[in-house]
Amino acid sequence: MFIYSDLNKKNVVVTGANGDMGLAICAKYLEQGCNVYAIYHRFRDSLDELQLKNKNSHCLYIKQCNIKDDNSINELMNFLTKEVGYINVLVNNAGIVKDNLFATMDANDFSEIISTNLIGMFNITNKMLTLLRSAEKSTIINVSSIAGIIPSVGQINYSSSKAGIIGFTRTLAAELASKGVRVNAVAPGMIESAMVKKVSRQVVRQVISTIPLQRLGLASEVADVIVFLSSDASSYMVGQTLVVDGGMVMR
């Protein structure tokens, strides 16, 4: 574990905190000595478990918020404004999947993914901007996917949302860099998770055969890159999307 001294005591907001990736991100920031505000929509049990097990659990604050609902976001903002005052790091990790082939996908399935993964990210970032600019310097890290870079059959809704996040990141970075807010993104490949465990082993083996490192990634490996992007070690990086996929896109 590498410790970035500049992150100690920083205020970090992580959306989608209760999933495998979100939990890994929260755990890494807790290791850095950050105050972590873990945002979830439904099912907080995994976050309660993290709080019980982590030695820095006193720095973990679990908050419910629906990033598609203005009233819910406003409640979160009221809490953060009153109790915290400023945010140093925002990690936009919330996202869902609803796979189907294009020919059998309906408009609701498409719009539901765009609404959560892309518009939800816009909503929370837009509301959080005042708190981010209240800090001396701050960073936003958006979680995209290699599905937004290369074709992913059966995921046209998900791929569109993740490609949109990359465009969102670059444009927002151009707007905010001069105002002291750095914006970057990560694009994970296939990561070991509860979702992947539901996929047949044959399919997983087939995917692994296309990865130069010949294995799936770990959520902690992606989280390490996210923490790096929020530290002073990446202070001259703006508008970038770092691919964390074991070399899959390289091929």
GUTI-138807 format. One record per atom (N, C-alpha, C): x, y, z. Coordinates in steps of 0.1 Angstrom, whole numbers, plus 5000, padded with zeros to 4 digits. Example, Ala and Ser with C-alpha at 12.3 -4.5 7.8 and 13.67 -1.06 7.14 Angstrom:
513249435078/512349555078/513249675078/512849785071/513749895071/512950005079/
END
This chain:
500849885000/500050005000/500950125000/500750214990/501450344990/500650454996/501250525005/500450635012/500850775005/499750845001/499950974995/499651075007/500651135012/500551215024/499551335022/499451375009/498551495006/497051455008/496751325008/495351285009/494851275023/495751275033/495351255047/494351365051/493251325057/492151405062/491351475051/491551435039/490751495028/489351435028/488351515024/486951475023/486651415009/486251285009/486051214997/484651164996/483951184985/482651134983/482751024972/482150904975/482150794965/480750754963/480250754950/478950714947/478950564943/477850494944/477850354941/478850274951/478850324963/479850274973/479550134978/478350074976/478049944982/478349824973/478749854961/479149744952/480649704954/481049604946/482449554948/483449664945/483249734934/484249844931/484149954941/482949994945/482750104955/483350074968/483149944973/483749904985/485349914985/485849864974/487349874972/487850014972/487150104966/487450244965/487450304979/486350284986/486250335000/487350285009/487650155008/488650095016/490050165014/490350185001/491650244997/491750385003/490650465002/490650605007/490750605023/490150505029/490250495044/491750465047/492350385039/493750355042/494650475041/494250575033/494950695031/494650795042/493750765051/493450855062/492350965058/491550935048/490551025043/489251015051/488451115051/487051105055/486251065043/485650955044/484950895032/483450895034/482750965025/481350975025/480850875014/480350755019/480050645010/478550655007/478250684994/476850704989/476350574983/475150534987/474550424981/473050454979/472450384970/470950404967/470150294975/470450174973/469750064980/470849964986/470449894996/471249785002/472549835008/472549875020/473749925027/474549815035/474049695035/474649595043/476249575041/476649585029/478049565026/478849685032/478349805032/478949915038/479049905053/477949855059/477949835074/479049735077/479249625069/480249525071/481649595070/481849675060/483149745059/483449835071/482349895076/482549985088/482949895100/482449775101/482749695112/484149645112/484649615100/485949545098/487149645096/486849765092/488049855088/488449935101/489749935103/490350005114/490150155114/489850205103/489650355102/488150375100/487250285105/485850295103/485250425109/485950495118/485450615124/485450725113/486150705102/486250805091/485250775080/484450675082/483450625071/482050675075/481450755066/480150805068/479250755057/478250675060/477350615051/476150695049/475850735036/474650815033/473950755021/472550765023/471750715012/471350835002/471450804989/471050904979/470750844966/469650884960/469250844946/469750954937/470750924929/471351024921/470551064909/469350994907/468451034897/467351124902/467351154915/466251234921/466851364928/466351474923/466851604928/466651624943/465451584948/465251604962/466251514971/466451394966/467451314973/468851374973/469251424962/470551484961/470651614969/469551684969/469551814978/469651774993/469051674997/469151625011/470651595014/471251525005/472751495007/473551625007/473251714998/473951834997/473851925010/472651925015/472351995028/473251945039/473351805040/474151745050/475651775048/476151765036/477551785033/477951935035/477052025031/477252165033/477352205048/476452155055/476352185070/477452115078/477651985075/478551905084/480051905079/480251925066/481551915060/482152045055/481352105047/481752245042/482452245028/483252145025/483952135012/484251985009/484451954997/484851824992/486051834984/487051744987/488251744980/488251644968/487551534969/487451434959/486051384957/485651374944/484351314941/484651194931/484251074935/484450964927/483050914922/482750934909/481550894903/481550754899/481150664907/481250524905/479950454903/478850524906/477450454905/477150414891/476650294889/476250254875/475550124876/474850094866/474049964865/474249914851/473849784849/473849724836/472449654834/472049644821/470849574817/471049534803/471749424802/472249374788/471149314780/471249334767/470349274757/470849314743/470549234734/470949264720/470049374715/470649454706/469949574701/468549544696/468449434688/467249404681/466049374691/466449334703/465349294713/465349394725/466149504724/466149604735/465149704732/464349744743/463349854741/463949984746/463250094744/463750224747/463850244762/463050174770/463150184784/464450124790/464850014784/466049954788/467250044785/467150104773/468250194769/468250324778/467150384780/467050514788/467350494803/467050374808/467250344822/468750344825/469550284816/471050284818/471650424816/471250494806/471750634804/471350724815/470150704821/469650784831/470450774844/470850644847/471650624859/473150654857/473650594847/475150594845/475650734840/474850804832/475350924826/474651054832/473351054832/472551164837/472751174852/472751054859/472951054873/474251114877/475251084869/476651134872/476651284870/475951334859/475751484857/475151544869/474051484874/473251544885/474051564897/474751454902/475551464914/476751554913/477351554901/478551644899/478151784898/477051814892/476551954891/476152014904/475551934913/475251974926/476451984935/477451904933/478551894942/479652004938/479452064927/480552154922/480852264932/479852324938/480152434948/481052384959/480752264964/481552214975/482952174970/483152134958/484452104952/485252224951/484652334946/485352464944/485552534957/484952494968/485152544981/486552494987/487052384982/488252334986/489452414979/490552414985/491752474979/492052414965/491952284964/492052214951/491252084953/490752044942/489951924942/489951844929/489451724930/489551634918/488251554917/487851524905/486751444901/487251324893/486951204897/487351084890/486051014886/485850994873/484650924868/485050784863/484150684867/484450544864/483650514851/484450494840/483950454827/484150304826/484450254814/484650114812/485250094798/485949984796/486449964783/485349934773/484149914778/482949904770/482650034763/483150144768/482950274762/484050304751/485050204750/486150224741/486050124729/485750004732/485749894722/484249834722/483849774711/482549714710/482249614721/481049614726/480649514736/479249464733/479249354725/477949304720/476949274731/475749324730/474649304740/474649414750/475549514748/475649624758/475549764752/474749774742/474749904735/474250024744/473449994754/473050094763/474150124773/474750024778/475950044788/477150104781/477450054769/478550114761/478350254758/477150294754/476850434751/477050524763/476550474775/476750554787/478150564791/478950464789/480350464793/481250544784/480850544771/481550634761/481150774764/479950804768/479450934772/480250984784/480550904793/481350944805/482750994801/483350924791/484650974786/484551114780/483551134772/483351264766/483051364776/482151334786/481851424797/483151464805/483951364807/485251384815/486051484808/486351474795/487251554787/486651704787/485351714784/484751844783/484751914797/484351844807/484351904821/485751944825/486651854822/488051884825/488552024819/488152044806/488552164800/487852284806/486652264811/485952384818/486452414832/486952314839/487252334853/488652344857/489552304848/490952304851/491452434856/491052544850/491552674854/490952724867/489952644872/489252684884/489752594896/490752514894/491352444904/490752304906/489952254897/489352124898/489852034886/490551934890/491051844879/490051724877/489751694865/488851584862/489451484853/489451354857/489951244849/489051124851/489351014844/488450894844/489350774844/488750664848/489350534846/488350444838/488950354831/488150264823/488550114826/487850054836/488249914839/487849814828/488649704828/488249594820/487349504828/487549374825/486749274833/487349244846/486549284857/487049274871/486349174878/487049094887/486448994895/485349064904/484149014904/483049074911/481948974913/480949014921/479748924922/479048904909/479049014901/478349004888/479148904879/480448914878/481148824870/481048674874/480848654887/480648514892/479348454887/478448534882/477248484876/477448434862/478548484856/478748444842/479348304841/479048224831/479548094830/481048094829/481647984835/483147974835/483647974821/482947914812/483447904798/483548044792/482548124795/482648264789/483848334796/483948324809/485048394816/486448344811/486548214808/487848164803/488148224789/487048234781/487148294768/487648434769/487048514778/487548654780/488948654784/489348574794/490648574799/491648544788/491348464778/492248434767/492548554759/491748664759/491948784752/492748884759/493048854772/493748954781/495248914781/496149004777/497548964778/498048914791/497548974802/497948934815/497348794820/496348744811/495748614813/495048594827/494448704831/493648694844/492648814844/491648794853/490748914855/491449014865/490949134864/491449234873/490849224887/491349294896/490849314910/490249454911/489149464919/488649594922/489649684929/490449624937/491549694944/492549754935/492749694923/493749744914/493149864907/491949864904/491249984898/491250094909/490950064921/490850164932/492250234934/493250154932/494650214934/494850324924/494350304911/494550404901/493650524904/492450504909/491550614913/492250704924/492750634934/493450714944/494550794939/495350734930/496450804924/496050924917/494850914909/494351024902/493851144911/493551114923/493151214932/494251274940/495451224939/496651264947/497451364939/498351434946/499251524940/500251454930/500351324931/501251244922/500751254907/499451294906/498951314892/498551454889/499251544896/498851694896/498851754882/499551694872/499551754859/498751674849/497851594854/497051504846/495651564846/495051594834/493751654833/493051594820/491851554822/491051514810/491451374805/492151294813/492651164808/491751054812/491650944804/490950824808/492050714809/492350664821/493350554823/492650424822/493150344812/492550204810/493250114820/492450034827/492949934837/492349804833/492949734824/492249614818/493249494815/494449504820/495349394818/495849384803/495649484796/496149494782/495049454771/493849434775/492749394766/492549484755/492449614758/492149714747/493449724738/494549704743/495849714736/495749624724/495049514725/494949414715/493949454704/
END
